[in-house]
Amino acid sequence: MAGILLILAIVCFIGCAVSELVIVVRAFQESVLWGLAVLFIPFAIIVFLVKFWDRCKQPFLYGLGAWALGVVFILLGSALNPQ
């Protein structure tokens, strides 16, 4: 059972990475400077999310949900398989 939960957690974290990639793509669609800023400047993604919330709300919330589910699956896995 713990193996299944670990696989589900990995899938959730992949979902989180995909949502992050969608946000980076949307930053590049806005402009090359926004894309580069999101990639290379710390916390620029937060500024981009606030400024363009209407375009980034859906992938951000999907990523947040995937992250939360991944954490829950890891915690369940560690509770079911204590060592």
C-alpha positions in Angstrom: 0.0 0.0 0.0 2.8 2.4 0.8 4.3 1.8 -2.7 1.0 2.9 -4.3 0.9 6.0 -2.1 4.5 6.8 -3.1 3.7 6.5 -6.8 0.6 8.8 -6.3 2.8 11.3 -4.5 5.3 11.3 -7.4 2.5 11.8 -9.9 1.2 14.7 -7.8 4.7 16.3 -7.8 4.9 15.8 -11.6 1.6 17.6 -11.8 3.0 20.4 -9.8 6.0 20.7 -12.1 3.7 20.7 -15.2 1.7 23.6 -13.7 4.9 25.5 -13.0 5.9 24.9 -16.7 2.6 26.3 -17.9 3.2 29.4 -15.8 6.6 29.8 -17.3 5.2 29.4 -20.8 2.6 32.0 -20.1 5.3 34.3 -18.9 7.1 33.9 -22.2 3.9 34.5 -24.0 3.6 37.8 -22.2 7.1 38.8 -23.2 10.6 37.4 -23.4 11.7 39.6 -20.5 8.9 38.2 -18.2 9.9 34.7 -19.2 13.5 35.2 -18.4 12.7 37.0 -15.2 10.5 34.1 -14.0 13.2 31.7 -14.9 16.2 33.5 -13.4 15.1 36.1 -10.8 14.1 34.8 -7.4 10.5 35.6 -6.5 9.7 37.1 -9.9 7.2 34.4 -10.4 5.2 35.8 -7.4 5.2 39.2 -9.0 4.1 37.7 -12.3 1.3 35.7 -10.6 0.0 38.8 -8.9 0.2 41.0 -12.0 -1.4 38.4 -14.3 -3.6 36.5 -11.9 -6.4 36.2 -14.4 -4.1 34.2 -16.8 -2.2 32.2 -14.1 -4.9 31.4 -11.6 -5.9 28.0 -13.0 -2.4 26.5 -13.3 -1.3 27.9 -10.0 -4.3 26.4 -8.2 -3.8 23.1 -9.9 -0.2 23.1 -8.9 -1.1 24.0 -5.3 -3.7 21.2 -5.2 -1.2 18.7 -6.6 1.4 19.8 -4.1 -1.0 19.4 -1.2 -2.1 15.9 -2.4 1.5 14.9 -2.8 2.3 15.9 0.8 -0.8 14.0 2.0 0.2 10.9 0.1 3.7 11.0 1.5 2.4 11.5 5.1 0.0 8.6 4.6 2.7 6.4 3.2 5.0 7.2 6.1 2.2 6.6 8.6 1.3 3.2 7.0 4.9 2.1 6.8 6.8 3.3 9.9 10.4 2.0 10.1 
